[in-house]
Amino acid sequence: EKRRVRVPGGEYALVDAGDPEAPAVVLLAGGFTSSYLWRHLIPLLSPWMRVIAPDLLGSGDSDADEGTDLRLGAHALHVRALLDVLGIERFALAGHGHGGGVAQLVAVEAAVEALVLLDTIAFDEWPSPWIRDVRSRLGELDGAAVASWLRRTLEAGSRRGRLSDADAAEYVRPFGGPSGVERFVRVAGSFDGGGLVGIEPRLAALEIPTLVLWGE
C-alpha cells in the first residue's frame, strides 16, 4: 500500500514499510518501472529496516507537475527533497536501471552508508540503442505502440518465464490511455544521456561500501 508525499515539483507515491525508527534503506526503480519492482524484497527487509520505495516523479503512481524537470539530475534533487520531508538523513541506497543512475547522483550529495546498483545505467553508456530508437519516434506513438514497446522491453530484460502477464500489466498500467501516452513521452524524452559523465571518481572518493550487480 502506497502513501503520498508532496514535494516541490510533484507528488510521490511510495511504499513506506517497517519501523520508522529503524535504519533506512531507499529503493529506486527506473523510469519505466515502479516500486512494484521491489515487491519481493520489501517484505524481507522491513522486519529489520525502514524501507522507502518511491515511484519516480512522472512514473508509476507518482505525479509530476507540468514543467517539472524529469532529467536524471533533477530526479536526484526530487528524491533528496522527499527524504527531507520524511526526516531521513542517513540511509542505505539501492537503484535499478535508470533508478541506479539517480542513486549514483543521490549518493554523491547525501549521507549514504551503502550503495547497491543493479543493472544500472552508467557513465556515458546511456540511453541504450533501444531507448534511442523509441525516442526518435515519440511523435508517432499511440497507446497500443507504447504498451507493445513496454512489454517487449520488460520481456527482454527479464529471464524467460519470470515475468507474468500480471506483472507486465502492472508496469504498463501507468502508461495506458491518452494521458498515459503523454506520461510515456515525457519520461522517454527525459532520457537525454546526461548526468553521469564524471560520476565515477566522485563515487570512488566517497569510500562507501558499494555493490554493483549485472544481469546475464
C-alpha positions as CSV (number, residue, x, y, z in Angstrom):
1,E,0.0,0.0,0.0
2,K,1.4,3.4,-1.0
3,R,1.3,6.7,0.8
4,R,1.6,10.0,-1.0
5,V,4.0,12.8,-0.2
6,R,4.1,16.2,-1.8
7,V,7.5,17.8,-2.8
8,P,8.3,20.8,-4.9
9,G,7.6,19.5,-8.5
10,G,5.1,16.8,-7.8
11,E,3.6,14.2,-5.5
12,Y,5.3,10.9,-4.8
13,A,3.6,7.6,-4.4
14,L,5.8,5.4,-2.2
15,V,5.9,2.3,-0.1
16,D,7.0,3.2,3.4
17,A,7.3,-0.1,5.4
18,G,8.9,-1.2,8.6
19,D,9.8,0.6,11.9
20,P,10.1,4.4,11.3
21,E,12.9,4.4,13.9
22,A,14.9,1.6,12.2
23,P,17.8,2.2,9.9
24,A,16.5,3.3,6.5
25,V,17.0,1.8,3.1
26,V,15.8,3.6,-0.1
27,L,15.0,1.6,-3.2
28,L,14.8,3.4,-6.6
29,A,13.3,1.8,-9.6
30,G,13.7,3.0,-13.2
31,G,11.6,5.5,-15.1
32,F,9.5,2.8,-17.0
33,T,9.0,0.7,-13.9
34,S,7.9,1.5,-10.3
35,S,8.2,0.4,-6.7
36,Y,6.4,-2.8,-7.8
37,L,9.9,-3.9,-8.9
38,W,10.8,-4.4,-5.2
39,R,7.6,-6.2,-4.2
40,H,9.5,-9.4,-3.1
41,L,12.4,-7.6,-1.4
42,I,10.4,-5.2,0.7
43,P,8.9,-7.9,3.0
44,L,12.4,-9.4,3.5
45,L,13.9,-6.0,4.6
46,S,11.0,-4.4,6.5
47,P,11.3,-6.5,9.7
48,W,14.8,-5.0,10.3
49,M,14.8,-1.7,8.4
50,R,12.6,1.2,7.4
51,V,12.1,0.6,3.6
52,I,11.3,3.6,1.4
53,A,10.4,2.6,-2.2
54,P,9.1,5.6,-4.2
55,D,7.9,5.7,-7.8
56,L,10.0,8.4,-9.5
57,L,8.0,11.5,-10.3
58,G,6.1,11.0,-13.5
59,S,6.3,7.2,-13.3
60,G,4.2,4.6,-11.6
61,D,1.6,6.3,-9.4
62,S,3.7,9.4,-8.8
63,D,2.6,12.7,-10.4
64,A,4.9,15.3,-11.8
65,D,3.7,18.9,-12.1
66,E,3.6,20.5,-15.5
67,G,7.0,21.8,-16.4
68,T,8.8,19.7,-13.7
69,D,12.3,18.7,-14.8
70,L,12.5,14.8,-15.1
71,R,16.1,14.5,-16.2
72,L,18.5,12.4,-14.2
73,G,20.0,15.2,-12.1
74,A,16.5,16.7,-11.3
75,H,15.3,13.3,-10.1
76,A,18.2,13.2,-7.7
77,L,17.1,16.5,-6.3
78,H,13.5,15.3,-6.1
79,V,14.5,12.2,-4.2
80,R,16.5,14.3,-1.7
81,A,13.5,16.6,-1.2
82,L,11.4,13.5,-0.4
83,L,13.9,12.2,2.1
84,D,14.0,15.7,3.8
85,V,10.2,15.6,4.1
86,L,10.4,12.1,5.6
87,G,13.1,13.2,8.0
88,I,15.7,10.6,6.7
89,E,19.3,11.9,7.0
90,R,21.4,8.7,6.7
91,F,20.4,5.6,4.7
92,A,21.4,2.7,2.5
93,L,20.5,3.1,-1.1
94,A,19.8,0.7,-3.9
95,G,18.9,1.5,-7.5
96,H,17.9,-0.4,-10.6
97,G,18.4,0.7,-14.2
98,H,17.5,4.3,-14.6
99,G,16.9,4.4,-10.9
100,G,20.5,3.3,-10.5
101,G,21.6,6.4,-12.3
102,V,19.5,8.5,-9.9
103,A,21.0,6.6,-7.0
104,Q,24.6,7.4,-8.1
105,L,23.8,11.2,-8.1
106,V,22.0,11.0,-4.8
107,A,25.0,9.2,-3.2
108,V,27.5,11.9,-4.1
109,E,25.4,14.5,-2.3
110,A,23.8,12.7,0.6
111,A,24.8,10.7,3.7
112,V,24.6,7.3,2.1
113,E,26.0,4.5,4.2
114,A,25.9,1.8,1.5
115,L,25.2,1.7,-2.2
116,V,23.8,-1.2,-4.4
117,L,23.4,-0.8,-8.1
118,L,21.5,-3.4,-10.2
119,D,21.8,-3.4,-14.0
120,T,22.3,0.3,-13.7
121,I,22.8,2.9,-16.4
122,A,26.4,4.2,-16.1
123,F,28.8,6.8,-17.3
124,D,28.0,7.9,-20.9
125,E,26.7,4.5,-22.0
126,W,23.1,5.6,-21.8
127,P,20.5,5.8,-23.1
128,S,20.7,2.4,-24.8
129,P,20.1,1.9,-28.5
130,W,16.7,0.5,-27.6
131,I,15.8,3.8,-25.8
132,R,17.3,6.0,-28.5
133,D,15.2,4.2,-31.1
134,V,11.9,4.9,-29.3
135,R,13.0,8.5,-28.5
136,S,13.3,9.0,-32.3
137,R,9.6,8.0,-32.7
138,L,7.9,9.8,-29.8
139,G,5.6,11.8,-32.1
140,E,4.3,8.6,-33.7
141,L,3.3,6.6,-30.7
142,D,-0.2,5.7,-29.6
143,G,-1.4,3.6,-26.7
144,A,-1.0,0.3,-28.5
145,A,2.5,1.1,-29.6
146,V,3.5,2.2,-26.1
147,A,2.1,-0.9,-24.5
148,S,3.8,-3.2,-27.1
149,W,7.1,-1.4,-26.6
150,L,6.9,-1.7,-22.8
151,R,6.0,-5.3,-22.9
152,R,8.9,-6.2,-25.3
153,T,11.3,-4.2,-23.2
154,L,10.2,-5.9,-20.0
155,E,10.5,-9.3,-21.5
156,A,13.9,-8.6,-23.0
157,G,15.1,-7.5,-19.5
158,S,13.7,-10.5,-17.6
159,R,14.6,-14.1,-17.5
160,R,12.3,-16.2,-19.6
161,G,9.2,-17.1,-17.7
162,R,9.8,-14.9,-14.7
163,L,7.6,-12.0,-15.9
164,S,4.0,-12.9,-15.6
165,D,1.2,-11.3,-17.6
166,A,0.0,-9.7,-14.3
167,D,3.5,-8.3,-13.7
168,A,3.7,-6.8,-17.2
169,A,0.2,-5.3,-16.9
170,E,1.2,-3.6,-13.6
171,Y,4.2,-1.9,-15.2
172,V,2.2,-0.9,-18.3
173,R,-0.8,0.4,-16.4
174,P,0.5,3.9,-15.6
175,F,1.2,4.5,-19.3
176,G,-2.3,3.4,-20.5
177,G,-4.8,5.7,-22.3
178,P,-4.1,9.1,-23.9
179,S,-2.8,10.6,-20.6
180,G,-0.5,7.5,-20.3
181,V,1.0,8.1,-23.7
182,E,1.8,11.7,-22.7
183,R,3.4,10.3,-19.5
184,F,5.5,7.9,-21.5
185,V,6.6,10.5,-24.0
186,R,7.6,12.8,-21.1
187,V,9.6,10.1,-19.4
188,A,11.3,8.8,-22.5
189,G,12.0,12.4,-23.6
190,S,13.9,13.0,-20.3
191,F,16.4,10.2,-21.1
192,D,18.9,12.5,-22.7
193,G,22.1,10.7,-21.8
194,G,23.2,13.5,-19.4
195,G,24.0,13.5,-15.7
196,L,26.6,10.7,-15.2
197,V,29.7,11.9,-17.0
198,G,32.5,12.2,-14.4
199,I,30.5,10.5,-11.7
200,E,32.9,7.5,-11.3
201,P,35.7,9.4,-9.4
202,R,33.2,11.2,-7.3
203,L,31.7,7.9,-6.2
204,A,35.1,6.4,-5.6
205,A,36.1,9.3,-3.4
206,L,33.2,8.6,-1.0
207,E,34.7,5.2,0.0
208,I,31.3,3.9,0.9
209,P,30.5,0.1,0.6
210,T,29.3,-0.4,-3.0
211,L,28.0,-3.5,-4.7
212,V,27.3,-3.5,-8.5
213,L,25.4,-6.4,-10.0
214,W,24.8,-7.0,-13.6
215,G,22.3,-9.5,-15.2
216,E,23.1,-12.1,-17.8
